[in-house]
Amino acid sequence: MTSPFQNNLLTPDQVADYLGVSVETLNVWRCTKRYNLPYIKAGRLVRYRLQDVEAFIASRMQRTVQ
């Protein structure tokens, strides 16, 4: 049986692909706290909530003034 919440949790591989960075880059960001990208850690497993990844992308949006 699959939990309805499971679809909202992404693996580091999925997030790296979504953001266009490597998994190692995500590891560095987590260890150094370089960016505010929340994650869930259970034992050695790391997961990201889809809404947190989307909020991270929105927060990095740069707007140009014309």
C-alpha positions as CSV (number, residue, x, y, z in Angstrom):
1,M,0.0,0.0,0.0
2,T,1.4,3.4,-1.0
3,S,1.0,6.4,1.3
4,P,-0.7,9.5,-0.3
5,F,2.2,11.5,1.2
6,Q,4.9,9.4,-0.5
7,N,4.4,11.2,-3.9
8,N,5.3,14.5,-2.3
9,L,8.7,13.3,-1.0
10,L,11.5,13.4,-3.5
11,T,14.8,11.6,-3.4
12,P,18.1,13.5,-3.8
13,D,18.4,12.1,-7.4
14,Q,15.0,13.4,-8.3
15,V,15.7,16.9,-6.8
16,A,19.1,17.1,-8.5
17,D,17.5,16.2,-11.8
18,Y,14.7,18.8,-11.2
19,L,17.2,21.6,-10.3
20,G,19.8,20.6,-12.9
21,V,22.5,20.1,-10.4
22,S,24.4,17.0,-9.2
23,V,23.5,15.0,-6.1
24,E,26.9,15.9,-4.8
25,T,26.0,19.6,-5.1
26,L,22.9,18.9,-3.0
27,N,25.1,17.1,-0.4
28,V,27.4,20.2,-0.2
29,W,24.4,22.5,0.2
30,R,23.1,20.4,3.0
31,C,26.4,20.1,4.8
32,T,27.3,23.8,4.5
33,K,23.8,25.1,4.8
34,R,24.6,27.3,1.8
35,Y,21.0,27.5,0.6
36,N,17.7,27.3,2.5
37,L,16.5,24.1,0.9
38,P,14.7,22.2,3.7
39,Y,15.0,18.4,3.8
40,I,13.9,15.5,5.8
41,K,16.4,13.1,7.3
42,A,15.4,9.7,8.7
43,G,18.4,7.7,9.6
44,R,20.6,7.9,6.5
45,L,17.8,8.6,4.1
46,V,17.3,12.2,2.8
47,R,14.0,13.3,1.3
48,Y,12.8,16.6,0.0
49,R,9.2,17.8,0.0
50,L,8.0,18.9,-3.4
51,Q,6.5,22.1,-2.1
52,D,9.8,23.0,-0.4
53,V,11.7,22.5,-3.7
54,E,9.2,24.6,-5.6
55,A,9.4,27.3,-2.9
56,F,13.2,27.2,-3.2
57,I,13.0,27.8,-6.9
58,A,10.5,30.6,-6.5
59,S,12.8,32.3,-3.9
60,R,15.7,32.2,-6.3
61,M,13.8,34.0,-9.1
62,Q,15.6,37.0,-10.3
63,R,13.5,39.7,-11.9
64,T,14.9,42.3,-14.3
65,V,13.6,45.9,-14.4
66,Q,13.1,47.3,-17.9
